[in-house]
Structures are given as structure tokens and as C-alpha cells.
Amino acid sequence: MSETITIRMLEPVDAAAFQAFRLCALLDRPEAFGSSYDEEKDEPLGEVAQRLGARPNAVFGAFAEGQLVGIAGFARNPRLKQKHKGLLWGVHVDRQWRGQGLGRKLTLAVIEHARQHVDTLHATVMAENVTARNLYLALGFVVFGVEKDALREGGRSYTDELLRLDFQ
Ligand SMILES: CC(C)(COP(=O)(O)OP(=O)(O)OC[C@H]1O[C@@H](n2cnc3c(N)ncnc32)[C@H](O)[C@@H]1OP(=O)(O)O)[C@@H](O)C(=O)NCCC(=O)NCCS
């Protein structure tokens, strides 16, 4: 890889680039995400920007030559009794940039950020998504549950694994 990669937290000003990338991800791998292209495609940019700035939630982005080529999100549970828990969501790397460590760097950025705000980080991965599953397990996540028929997409049913990474 010759280009310099920068990993940084996205800000409201990144809303348009984030939304475009996120929509591509939802089209690229609809079965890998709980959300859908149709649910997000008309979201006003202002709302996207607001969400990007709503700390402690955060989305980290990988930039190559100024272009967004990967993302990973963190959301703290908003419920009073559950705000010790966070969620890793929306991990996605542009096809051309896969296998070069970006997914790992982005997930690590979320983990380091999450460590400062929650005691445990949850994630959901489709059981057959070997790449993402290997990545999360290599970073210390453990499987604590299996949800059959968690998602239905394209006439198929998918099983999810529920993962957690405890910080204490
Ligand atoms: C999952 C994803 C983000 C990984 O991104 P990436 O930049 O290719 O991953 P990395 O290069 O950082 O690899 C990290 C780890 O993933 C695993 N991995 C990467 N490529 C793999 C492959 N082809 N097969 C199996 N495991 C693989 C390895 O454990 C690797 O660790 P290593 O470097 O010690 O070998 C990327 O494949 C992607 O965007 N997939 C589509 C969207 C998706 O499935 N998102 C996850 C939703 S839960």
C-alpha cells in the first residue's frame, strides 16, 4: 500500500462523505447490517451530521488521499440502566482496500474510544461472515449468544452471533 492512511473520528462536516459511503456499504452487503439502504437513503444530511457529533457516540473513518475508504461506529446505550454498554456497529471497508489492516485499525479505534465510556462493548456478526468474525475474535471479543433467524434478506434467513468485549 503506497498511499498514506489516516484514521480519525468523523465530525458533522463529514456527513455527506459518511452518508455516501454508508449507503454503498448497505448496498454492497445488505445481509451484513441490521439497517437497510431503503431505511437510510432519504435521511436528511442535517440529521446525519447531528448524529456524527453526538458524543460519546462516534464514527471512525479511514481516509486514503482524502477519500473515505472505511468506517466503524460506536454507540453508547442511551438507557439509564444500560449506559455501561456500548455497541460496535457499521464496520465496513471499501472492497479495494480490504485485507490491508484497515478493518482492524478501525475496530481498534472504536475499542480504544469505547474503553473510555463504557464497561463492555457489544457487537453482532453474521455467523457465516468469517472475515468479520475472525477480526472481532482476534481483538478479544467472545461469543455469548447465537440468534437464529436474526435477519431476513433477499429471501434468505441469517444467523447472528452476539459478541462482547469486557473492559473490566
Ligand atoms: C470485515 C471487514 C471490515 C474487514 O476489513 P479488512 O480491512 O479487510 O480487515 P483487515 O485487513 O484489517 O483484517 C483483519 C482481520 O480480519 C480477518 N481477515 C481479513 N481478511 C480475511 C479473509 N479473507 N478471510 C478470513 N479472515 C480474514 C483476519 O483475522 C485479519 O487479521 P490478520 O491481519 O491477523 O490476518 C471487511 O471485510 C468488510 O468491509 N466486509 C464487508 C462488510 C462487513 O462484513 N462488515 C462487518 C459487519 S459485522
The ligand as a Gaussian input file, in Angstrom:
#p B3LYP/6-31G(d) Opt

LIG

0 1
 C      -14.900000      -7.239000       7.727000
 C      -14.054000      -6.156000       7.071000
 C      -14.413000      -4.813000       7.672000
 C      -12.567000      -6.453000       7.347000
 O      -11.813000      -5.370000       6.850000
 P      -10.326000      -5.560000       6.306000
 O       -9.727000      -4.204000       6.201000
 O      -10.317000      -6.394000       5.088000
 O       -9.681000      -6.403000       7.501000
 P       -8.153000      -6.433000       7.915000
 O       -7.290000      -6.378000       6.699000
 O       -7.922000      -5.415000       8.976000
 O       -8.047000      -7.869000       8.549000
 C       -8.330000      -8.031000       9.918000
 C       -8.547000      -9.479000      10.248000
 O       -9.687000      -9.940000       9.543000
 C       -9.500000     -11.282000       9.239000
 N       -9.493000     -11.419000       7.798000
 C       -9.163000     -10.488000       6.875000
 N       -9.360000     -10.969000       5.626000
 C       -9.820000     -12.236000       5.785000
 C      -10.224000     -13.256000       4.890000
 N      -10.209000     -13.074000       3.559000
 N      -10.647000     -14.442000       5.404000
 C      -10.678000     -14.637000       6.730000
 N      -10.319000     -13.710000       7.643000
 C       -9.884000     -12.526000       7.178000
 C       -8.215000     -11.709000       9.835000
 O       -8.438000     -12.159000      11.158000
 C       -7.440000     -10.431000       9.875000
 O       -6.464000     -10.483000      10.852000
 P       -4.906000     -10.700000      10.439000
 O       -4.458000      -9.372000       9.893000
 O       -4.256000     -11.057000      11.739000
 O       -4.881000     -11.784000       9.406000
 C      -14.255000      -6.134000       5.511000
 O      -14.053000      -7.419000       5.007000
 C      -15.635000      -5.646000       5.087000
 O      -15.864000      -4.451000       4.946000
 N      -16.571000      -6.586000       4.862000
 C      -17.933000      -6.263000       4.413000
 C      -18.754000      -5.616000       5.496000
 C      -18.823000      -6.452000       6.736000
 O      -18.955000      -7.673000       6.690000
 N      -18.731000      -5.762000       7.887000
 C      -18.827000      -6.403000       9.193000
 C      -20.234000      -6.366000       9.687000
 S      -20.338000      -7.156000      11.297000

